[in-house]
């Protein structure tokens, strides 16, 4: 399971002058937590292949954290914000791609 309480772990230090947008920092921390979760799951037999869907900026942040075992199972990336789309619409988009 993905535990959002651990999103700030990892020893990263940020200067508020370098990136003053708190919401962006939270998004980056969430992306790092999601990537850590996927990296852990990639070491198990939970999934054989994975497609990552995220808005372009978040996808770029996720990529920074992907490890080799996850990259080996990565069969696709979709750089789109599909947060307001239904699961069915996303499934249809993936099957027609």
N, C-alpha and C positions, 0 to 999 in steps of 0.2 A: 504494500500500500504506500501511496505517496503521502508523506507527513509534511504538511505545510509549516509546522512548527520549526522544522529544521532548515527552512529556506535560506536563512542567513548564515549558516555554518560554512566553513571552508576557509576561513582565515583571510578573506579578501578585505582589503582596506580601500575605502574610497574617500576622496576629498569632496566636500560639498561644493567647492569652487569648480571642480572638474565636471560635475554632473549634478546641478542643483535640483533637478526634477525628481521629487520623491516617488512619484508614481512610476517613473521609468526605472528607478532603482528596485522597486518592488517587482516590476515585471521581469527585470533581469534576474532577480533572486528566484522568482518562480520558474523561469526558464532553466536556471541552473539546477533547481530541485527536480524538475521534470526530467532533465537529461540524466541526473544522477539515478533517478528511479529506473529509467529506460536502460541505462548502463548496467545496473544490477540485474534487471530482468533478462537482459541479453545473455548473461552468463548462465542462465537456467534454460530449461526447455519450455518456458511459458509461451514463447512465440518463435516461429521459424523465420518469419519475414515481418517487416514492419514498414508502414508508410507514415511519415510525420507530416502533419498539416498544421501550419501556423502562419500568422501574418508575416510578411517579409522580414521585418526587423527582429521579431522574436525568433524566427527560423534561423537567422544569422547568429543570434545569441545562443540558441540551442546547439548549433554546429560547433561552436567553440568548445563545448563540453562533451561531445560524442567521443567515446573511446572505440578502439579497434573492433572489439567483439560486436558492438552495436552497429558500427559502420558495415560490418560484414553481413548483417541481417537486414540492412536498410535497402529496400527495393524501390523507394520513391519518396519524393518530397513535394509538397504542394505549398507554394508561397502565397497563400490567400487567407484572408480573415473570413472564416466560415462560422463564426460564433453564433450568428443569428439564423443559420440554416438548420433544417431538420436533419436527423440522422439519416432518413430516407434520401433526402436530397444529396447529402454527402456521399452516401453509398452509390447512388446513381451516377454521380460525377466520377467517382473512382472506377466504376465498372465500364464507363464509356471512354475513359482516358486511354 
